[in-house]
Amino acid sequence: AQTVTQSQPEMSVQEAETVTLSCTYDTSESDYYLFWYKQPPSRQMILVIRQEAYKQQNATENRFSVNFQKAAKSFSLKISDSQLGDAAMYFCAYRSAERSQGAQKLVFGQGTRLTINP
Amino acid sequence: KAGVTQTPRYLIKTRGQQVTLSCSPISGHRSVSWYQQTPGQGLQFLFEYFSETQRNKGNFPGRFSGRQFSNSRSEMNVSTLELGDSALYLCASSLGYLRSYNSPLHFGNGTRLTVT
């Protein structure tokens, strides 16, 4: 079974600075997808960024980028120019590319609570 | 386009009762899944439906069940509620298996269930 580990329960950063959230995972599969989701107090999980394991290029979405190290099974999220609206719980998630595993089964890490200091 | 809609937002039940939660996916989405979120266990996959058929199931007791209707709306049911069932239940939808197998999941705001 796959597992996802986020070793930082809480992180804080000054507004406008850069912060990196860590995530490691364990799998025996070679093809899979990785995601970072954000959960603000409204409770809705919002997709921040995703990475296909077969792609070597790291995904980027505006101020959000990832450092995907497949051999090390590491998938960190970098937030540049942090804004107050970035404060939330951040979850790293894994999804198998095997259709038998289902299209919607995500394995989540425990989350990192990110605080932005003004 | 309306997002994933979950009702009700809050629910308080007593041990031993049963509860039904509802989820309306984004228009055009045919896959619906359910997750349980608790402080202790985190986010755990419950089950997934596509075309009214359960496609995958997590490691939960048989008291947890679900179904999907022809319009892709889904319900989940928990019977004989226990205190440990208190959680945030999240529903997610995606395009599903056909053209966009790897389409991203879109989540609703969840239903907060409290069992007393």
Interface residues (C-beta under 8 A of the other chain):
Chain A: Y33 F35 Y37 S42 R43 Q44 M45 I46 L47 R50 E52 F91 A97 R99 Q101 G102 A103 Q104 K105 L106 V107 F108 G109 Q110 G111
Chain B: G3 S31 V32 S33 Y35 G42 L43 Q44 F45 E48 F50 R55 N56 G58 L88 L90 A92 S94 G96 Y97 Y101 N102 S103 P104 L105 H106 F107 G108 N109 G110 R112
